[in-house]
């Protein structure tokens, strides 16, 4: 039972992570107006986080593997909560860029640290669902960020709002340190040598030389490129494209993120169900390939519709599809990474968040270049199609053998 509480507390962390992350998009209008920032400058602010987050993934994963998820997450959440609060102290673009970059660096440990905790605490057959649960928290957190920030902004300044968000992270750290330990009292029940990930220890050199890891990085780049629009430019895009008010855009912007949360649960249960079936070798590949098909269809759909409701429906389809690929991607990292799952998943997430960085800058760049957002959406569609091919060639060691019995 205690392992389910591990999943629960990391689900709460995932909520906090994305509320803090998406808050900058929700506060874009008052923040940009007070600091006199252009859309290009805000693109740099959005991407500063993504760059810091990407660059710190491998070191953060290594730290969680070396010193344990308890210490890694306590330090990381404490630090990013400070930088969340400091966002509200920004008086210039330069200060804001530095703070958001460091916010990204410190948030980098969140999911590699969580994956390392799952590797220590959960049997293989439950890891798909666990990944689905925590990543659904990220999408619910992203969705909640819009009304939460709208409410906080209605009460006072955007500066105060970021201070309140920082305090929530500190509260989580206190609970985490008081309750969590790196390893369960008893060994995980299916920790047999033939289990996926058992006994595997990829070095950093082997991670980057592995063909399967290169494919995992490539498809995760596309997934993040597609999803990051929801955290950066979707909200202002809907306001500008369809002349919506802030509250209307906030309501619409929740829908794709809620679809993403649904996708996380769906994919997590599907991965584990396929793992227990005679289609076990496809338990990672099939959900991911189906997700990229839906993501490609959704982003192309955005270019074809003419109403905000239809556009949001297409965003929701694209987000659902992209998020279906998340649980199998992280399960795959545990399959091939074993006791170095933190560093392996961090490597994949590093490249994925370079995709977020590129996405945040590609949207305003392609819009200014072509006068339309369609070039961005068509680029995302191509990346999603290529990712289907990546998954066709990705294999997890041990998945062609029967499930080990305790």
For each residue, the residues with C-beta under 8 A, 3 or more apart:
1: 4 5
2: 5 6 184
3: 6 7 121 122 126 184
4: 1 7 8
5: 1 2 8 9 179
6: 2 3 9 10 117 118 121 122 180
7: 3 4 10 11 118 122 130 133 134
8: 4 5 11 12
9: 5 6 12 13 175 176 179 180
10: 6 7 13 14 114 117 118 134 137
11: 7 8 14 15 133 134 136 137
12: 8 9 15 16 137 172
13: 9 10 16 17 73 77 110 114 134 137 172 176
14: 10 11 17 18 110 114 134 135 136 137 138 141
15: 11 12 18 19 137 138 140 141 144
16: 12 13 19 20 77 141 168 169 172
17: 13 14 20 21 107 110 137 138 141
18: 14 15 21 22 137 138 139 140 141 142 145 231
19: 15 16 22 23 141 142 144 145 148 165 168
20: 16 17 23 80 81 84 103 107 165 166 169
21: 17 18 24 49 107 141 142 145 231
22: 18 19 25 26 141 142 145 146 149 231
23: 19 20 26 27 84 87 145 149 161 162 165
24: 21 27 28 31 45 46 49 87 100
25: 22 28 46 145 231 232 235 236
26: 22 23 145 146 148 149 150 153 235 250
27: 23 24 30 31 149 153 158 161 162
28: 24 25 31 32 42 235 236
29: 32 33 236 246
30: 27 33 34 153 157 158
31: 24 27 28 34 35 37 90 158
32: 28 29 35 36 37 38 41 42
33: 29 30 36
34: 30 31 158
35: 31 32 90 91 92 93 96
36: 32 33
37: 31 32 41 42 45 93
38: 32 41 42
39: 42 43 236 364
40: 43 44 364
41: 32 37 38 44 45 93
42: 28 32 37 38 39 45 46
43: 39 40 46 47 232 233 360 361 363 364 365
44: 40 41 47 48 93 97 361
45: 24 37 41 42 48 49 93 96 97 100
46: 24 25 42 43 49 50 100 231 232 233 360
47: 43 44 50 51 356 357 360 361
48: 44 45 51 52 96 97 98 100 101 104
49: 21 24 45 46 52 53 100 101 103 104 107
50: 46 47 53 54 104 228 353 354 356 357 359 360
51: 47 48 54 55 101 104 354 357
52: 48 49 55 56 100 101 102 103 104 105 108
53: 49 50 56 57 104 105 107 108 353 356
54: 50 51 57 104 108 349 350 351 352 353 354 356 357
55: 51 52 105 108 350
56: 52 53 59 60 104 105 106 108 109
57: 53 54 60 61 108 112 346 347 349 350 353
58: 61 62 204 343 346 347 350
59: 56 62 63 108 346
60: 56 57 63 64 72 76 108 109 112 113 342 346
61: 57 58 64 65 109 112 113 116 341 342 343 344 345 346 347 349
62: 58 59 65 66 204 342 343 346
63: 59 60 66 67 72 109 342
64: 60 61 67 68 69 72 73 109 112 113 116 342
65: 61 62 116 339 340 341 342 343
66: 62 63
67: 63 64 71 72
68: 64 71 72 116 182
69: 64 72 73 113 114 116 117 120 180 182 342
70: 73 74 176 177 180 181 182
71: 67 68 74 75
72: 60 63 64 67 68 69 75 76 109 113 116 342
73: 13 64 69 70 76 77 109 110 113 114 117 176
74: 70 71 77 78 173 176 177
75: 71 72 78 79 109
76: 60 72 73 79 80 106 107 108 109 110 113
77: 13 16 73 74 80 81 110 169 170 172 173 176
78: 74 75 81 82 169 170 173
79: 75 76 82 83 102 106
80: 20 76 77 83 84 103 106 107 169
81: 20 77 78 84 85 165 166 167 168 169 170 173
82: 78 79 85 86 166
83: 79 80 86 87 99 100 102 103 106 166
84: 20 23 80 81 87 103 162 165 166 169
85: 81 82 88 89 162 163 165 166 167
86: 82 83 89 90 99 162 166
87: 23 24 83 84 90 96 99 100 103 162
88: 85 157 158 159 160 161 162 163
89: 85 86 95 99 159
90: 31 35 86 87 95 96 99
91: 35 95
92: 35 95 96
93: 35 37 41 44 45 96 97
94: 97 98
95: 89 90 91 92 98 99
96: 35 45 48 87 90 92 93 99 100
97: 44 45 48 93 94 100 101
98: 48 94 95 101 102
99: 83 86 87 89 90 95 96 102 103
100: 24 45 46 48 49 52 83 87 96 97 103 104
101: 48 49 51 52 97 98 104 105
102: 52 79 83 98 99 105 106
103: 20 49 52 80 83 84 87 99 100 106 107
104: 48 49 50 51 52 53 54 56 100 101 107 108
105: 52 53 55 56 101 102 108
106: 56 76 79 80 83 102 103 109
107: 17 20 21 49 53 76 80 103 104 110
108: 52 53 54 55 56 57 59 60 76 104 105 112 346 349
109: 56 60 61 63 64 72 73 75 76 106 112 113
110: 13 14 17 73 76 77 107 113 114
111: 114 115 134 330 345 349
112: 57 60 61 64 108 109 115 116 341 342 343 345 346 349
113: 60 61 64 69 72 73 76 109 110 116 117 342
114: 10 13 14 69 73 110 111 117 118 134
115: 111 112 118 119 131 330 333 334 341 342 345
116: 61 64 65 68 69 72 112 113 119 120 341 342
117: 6 10 69 73 113 114 120 121 180 182
118: 6 7 10 114 115 121 122 127 130 131 334
119: 115 116 122 127 197 334 338 339 341 342
120: 69 116 117 182 183 184 188
121: 3 6 117 118 183 184 188
122: 3 6 7 118 119 126 127 130 188
123: 126 127 188 189 190 191
124: 127 190 195 196 197 275 334 403
125: 190 272 275 276 403
126: 3 122 123 129 130 272
127: 118 119 122 123 124 130 131 272 331 334
128: 131 132 267 268 269 270 271 272 275 283 327 328 331
129: 126 132 133 268 269 271 272
130: 7 118 122 126 127 133 134 268
131: 115 118 127 128 134 135 264 268 271 326 327 330 331
132: 128 129 135 136 264 265 266 267 268 269 271 326 327
133: 7 11 129 130 136 137 264 265 268
134: 7 10 11 13 14 111 114 130 131 137 138
135: 14 131 132 138 139 264 268 323 326 327 330
136: 11 14 132 133 139 140 260 261 262 264 265 268
137: 10 11 12 13 14 15 17 18 133 134 140 141 261
138: 14 15 17 18 134 135 141 142 264
139: 18 135 136 142 143 257 258 259 260 261 263 264 319 323
140: 15 18 136 137 143 144 257 258 261
141: 14 15 16 17 18 19 21 22 137 138 144 145
142: 18 19 21 22 138 139 145 230 231 257 260
143: 139 140 146 253 254 257 258 261
144: 15 19 140 141 147 148 254
145: 18 19 21 22 23 25 26 141 142 148 149
146: 22 26 143 149 150 235 250 251 253 254
147: 144 150 151 250 251 254
148: 19 26 144 145 151 152
149: 22 23 26 27 145 146 152 153 158 161
150: 26 146 147 153 154 246 247 250
151: 147 148 154 155
152: 148 149 155 156 158 160 161 164
153: 26 27 30 149 150 156 157 158 161
154: 150 151
155: 151 152 160
156: 152 153 160 161
157: 30 88 153 160 161
158: 27 30 31 34 88 149 152 153 161 162
159: 88 89 162 163
160: 88 152 155 156 157 163 164
161: 23 27 88 149 152 153 156 157 158 164 165
162: 23 27 84 85 86 87 88 158 159 165 166
163: 85 88 159 160 166 167
164: 152 160 161 167 168
165: 19 20 23 81 84 85 161 162 168 169
166: 20 81 82 83 84 85 86 162 163 169 170
167: 81 85 163 164 170 171
168: 16 19 81 164 165 171 172
169: 16 20 77 78 80 81 84 165 166 172 173
170: 77 78 81 166 167 173 174
171: 167 168 174 175
172: 12 13 16 77 168 169 175 176
173: 74 77 78 81 169 170 176 177
174: 170 171 177 178
175: 9 171 172 178 179
176: 9 13 70 73 74 77 172 173 179 180
177: 70 74 173 174 180
178: 174 175
179: 5 9 175 176
180: 6 9 69 70 117 176 177
181: 70 184
182: 68 69 70 117 120
183: 120 121
184: 2 3 120 121 181 187 188
185:
186:
187: 184 191
188: 120 121 122 123 184 191
189: 123 406
190: 123 124 125 195 403 404 405 406
191: 123 187 188 195 198
192: 195 198 404 406
193: 198 199
194: 198 398 401 404
195: 124 190 191 192 198 398 404
196: 124 334 335 396 397 398 399
197: 119 124 200 334 335 336 337 338 339 341 398
198: 191 192 193 194 195 338 398
199: 193 338
200: 197 336 337 338 339 340 397
201: 338 339 340
202: 206 207 210 213 336 337 338 340 343 344
203: 206 207 340
204: 58 62 207 208 343
205: 208 209
206: 202 203 209 210
207: 202 203 204 210 213 340 343 344 347
208: 204 205 213 214 347
209: 205 206 213
210: 202 206 207 213 214 336
211: 214 215 393
212: 215 216 332 336 393 394 395
213: 202 207 208 209 210 216 217 336 344 347 348
214: 208 210 211 217 218
215: 211 212 218 219 390 391 393 394
216: 212 213 219 220 329 332 333 348 390 394
217: 213 214 220 221 347 348 350 351 352
218: 214 215 221 222 351 386 387 390
219: 215 216 222 223 288 292 325 329 387 390 391 394
220: 216 217 223 224 325 329 348 349 351 352 355
221: 217 218 224 225 351 352 354 355 358 383
222: 218 219 225 226 292 355 380 383 384 386 387
223: 219 220 226 227 292 295 322 325 326 329 352 355 387
224: 220 221 227 228 352 353 355 356 359
225: 221 222 228 355 356 358 359 362 379 380 383
226: 222 223 229 295 299 318 319 321 322 359 380 383 384
227: 223 224 230 231 260 319 322 323 356
228: 50 224 225 231 232 355 356 359 360
229: 226 232 233 234 237 315 359 363 376 380
230: 142 227 234 253 256 257 260 315 319
231: 18 21 22 25 46 142 227 228 234 356
232: 25 43 46 228 229 359 360 363
233: 43 46 229 236 237 360 363 364
234: 229 230 231 237 238 253 256 315
235: 25 26 28 146 238 239 249 250 253
236: 25 28 29 39 233 239 240 249
237: 229 233 234 240 241 363 373
238: 234 235 241 242 244 249 252 253 308 311 312
239: 235 236 242 243 244 245 246 249
240: 236 237 243
241: 237 238 308 311 373
242: 238 239 307 308 311
243: 239 240
244: 238 239 248 249 252 308
245: 239 248 249
246: 29 150 239 249 250
247: 150 250 251
248: 244 245 251 252 308
249: 235 236 238 239 244 245 246 252 253
250: 26 146 147 150 235 246 247 253 254
251: 146 147 247 248 254 255
252: 238 244 248 249 255 308 309 312
253: 143 146 230 234 235 238 249 250 256 257 312
254: 143 144 146 147 250 251 257 258
255: 251 252 258 259 312 313 315 316
256: 230 234 253 259 260 312 315 316 318 319 320
257: 139 140 142 143 230 253 254 260 261 319
258: 139 140 143 254 255 261 262 316
259: 139 255 256 262 263 316 317 319 320 323
260: 136 139 142 227 230 256 257 263 264 319 320 322 323
261: 136 137 139 140 143 257 258 264 265 323
262: 136 258 259 265 266 320
263: 139 259 260 266 267 291 319 320 321 322 323 324 326
264: 131 132 133 135 136 138 139 260 261 267 268 323 326 327
265: 132 133 136 261 262 268 269
266: 132 262 263 269 270 324
267: 128 132 263 264 270 271 287 291 323 324 325 326 327 328
268: 128 129 130 131 132 133 135 136 264 265 271 272 327
269: 128 129 132 265 266 272 273
270: 128 266 267 273 274 286 287
271: 128 129 131 132 267 268 274 275 283 284 287 327 328 331
272: 125 126 127 128 129 268 269 275 276 283
273: 269 270 276 277
274: 270 271 277 279 280 282 283 286 287
275: 124 125 128 271 272 280 283 399 403
276: 125 272 273 280 403
277: 273 274 280 283
278:
279: 274 282 283 286
280: 274 275 276 277 283 399 400 403
281: 285 395 396 399 400
282: 274 279 285 286
283: 128 271 272 274 275 277 279 280 286 287 328 331 399
284: 271 287 288 328 329 331 332 335 391 394 396 399
285: 281 282 288 289 328 391 392 394
286: 270 274 279 282 283 289 290
287: 267 270 271 274 283 284 290 291 324 325 327 328
288: 219 284 285 291 292 324 325 328 329 387 391
289: 285 286 292 293 388 391 392
290: 286 287 293 294 321 324
291: 263 267 287 288 294 295 320 321 322 323 324 325
292: 219 222 223 288 289 295 296 321 322 325 384 385 387 388 391
293: 289 290 296 297 321 384 388
294: 290 291 297 298 317 318 320 321 324
295: 223 226 291 292 298 299 317 318 319 320 321 322 325 380 384
296: 292 293 299 300 321 380 381 384 385
297: 293 294 300 301 317 318 321
298: 294 295 301 302 314 315 316 317 318 319 320 321
299: 226 295 296 302 303 314 318 377 378 380 381 384
300: 296 297 303 304 377 378 381
301: 297 298 304 305 310 313 314 317 318
302: 298 299 305 311 314 315 318 373 377
303: 299 300 373 374 377 378
304: 300 301 314
305: 301 302 310 311 313 314
306: 310
307: 242 310 311
308: 238 241 242 244 248 252 311 312
309: 252 312 313
310: 301 305 306 307 313 314
311: 238 241 242 302 305 307 308 314 315
312: 238 252 253 255 256 308 309 315 316
313: 255 301 305 309 310 316 317
314: 298 299 301 302 304 305 310 311 317 318
315: 229 230 234 255 256 298 302 311 312 318 319
316: 255 256 258 259 298 312 313 319 320
317: 259 294 295 297 298 301 313 314 320 321
318: 226 256 294 295 297 298 299 301 302 314 315 321 322 380
319: 139 226 227 230 256 257 259 260 263 295 298 315 316 322 323
320: 256 259 260 262 263 291 294 295 298 316 317 323 324
321: 226 263 290 291 292 293 294 295 296 297 298 317 318 324 325 384
322: 223 226 227 260 263 291 292 295 318 319 325 326 384
323: 135 139 227 259 260 261 263 264 267 291 319 320 326
324: 263 266 267 287 288 290 291 294 320 321 327
325: 219 220 223 267 287 288 291 292 295 321 322 328 329 387
326: 131 132 135 223 263 264 267 322 323 329 330
327: 128 131 132 135 264 267 268 271 287 324 330 331
328: 128 267 271 283 284 285 287 288 325 331 332
329: 216 219 220 223 284 288 325 326 332 333 348
330: 111 115 131 135 326 327 333 334 345
331: 127 128 131 271 283 284 327 328 334 335 396
332: 212 216 284 328 329 335 336 394 396
333: 115 216 329 330 336 337 341 344 345 348
334: 115 118 119 124 127 196 197 330 331 337 338 341 344 345
335: 196 197 284 331 332 396 397 398 399
336: 197 200 202 210 212 213 332 333 344 396 397
337: 197 200 202 333 334 340 341 342 343 344 345
338: 119 197 198 199 200 201 202 334 341
339: 65 119 197 200 201
340: 65 200 201 202 203 207 337 343 344
341: 61 65 112 115 116 119 197 333 334 337 338 344 345
342: 60 61 62 63 64 65 69 72 112 113 115 116 119 337 345 346
343: 58 61 62 65 112 202 204 207 337 340 346 347
344: 61 202 207 213 333 334 336 337 340 341 347 348
345: 61 111 112 115 330 333 334 337 341 342 348 349
346: 57 58 59 60 61 62 108 112 342 343 349 350
347: 57 58 61 207 208 213 217 343 344 350 351
348: 213 216 217 220 329 333 344 345 351 352
349: 54 57 61 108 111 112 220 345 346 352 353
350: 54 55 57 58 217 346 347 353 354
351: 54 217 218 220 221 347 348 354 355
352: 54 217 220 221 223 224 348 349 355 356
353: 50 53 54 57 224 349 350 356 357
354: 50 51 54 221 350 351 357 358
355: 220 221 222 223 224 225 228 351 352 358 359
356: 47 50 53 54 224 225 227 228 231 352 353 359 360
357: 47 50 51 54 353 354 360 361
358: 221 225 354 355 361 362
359: 50 224 225 226 228 229 232 355 356 362 363 380
360: 43 46 47 50 228 232 233 356 357 363
361: 43 44 47 357 358 364 365
362: 225 358 359 365 366 376 379
363: 43 229 232 233 237 359 360 366 367 373 376
364: 39 40 43 233 361 367 368
365: 43 361 362 368 369
366: 362 363 369 370 373 375 376 379
367: 363 364 370 371 372 373 375 376
368: 364 365 371
369: 365 366 375
370: 366 367 374 375
371: 367 368
372: 367 375
373: 237 241 302 303 363 366 367 376 377
374: 303 370 377 378
375: 366 367 369 370 372 378 379
376: 229 362 363 366 367 373 379 380
377: 299 300 302 303 373 374 380 381
378: 299 300 303 374 375 381 382
379: 225 362 366 375 376 382 383
380: 222 225 226 229 295 296 299 318 359 376 377 383 384
381: 296 299 300 377 378 384 385
382: 378 379 385 386
383: 221 222 225 226 379 380 386 387
384: 222 226 292 293 295 296 299 321 322 380 381 387 388
385: 292 296 381 382 388 389
386: 218 222 382 383 389 390
387: 218 219 222 223 288 292 325 383 384 390 391
388: 289 292 293 384 385 391 392
389: 385 386 392 393
390: 215 216 218 219 386 387 393 394
391: 215 219 284 285 288 289 292 387 388 394
392: 285 289 388 389
393: 211 212 215 389 390
394: 212 215 216 219 284 285 332 390 391
395: 212 281 399
396: 196 281 284 331 332 335 336 399
397: 196 200 335 336
398: 194 195 196 197 198 335 401
399: 196 275 280 281 283 284 335 395 396
400: 280 281
401: 194 398 404
402:
403: 124 125 190 275 276 280
404: 190 192 194 195 401
405: 190
406: 189 190 192
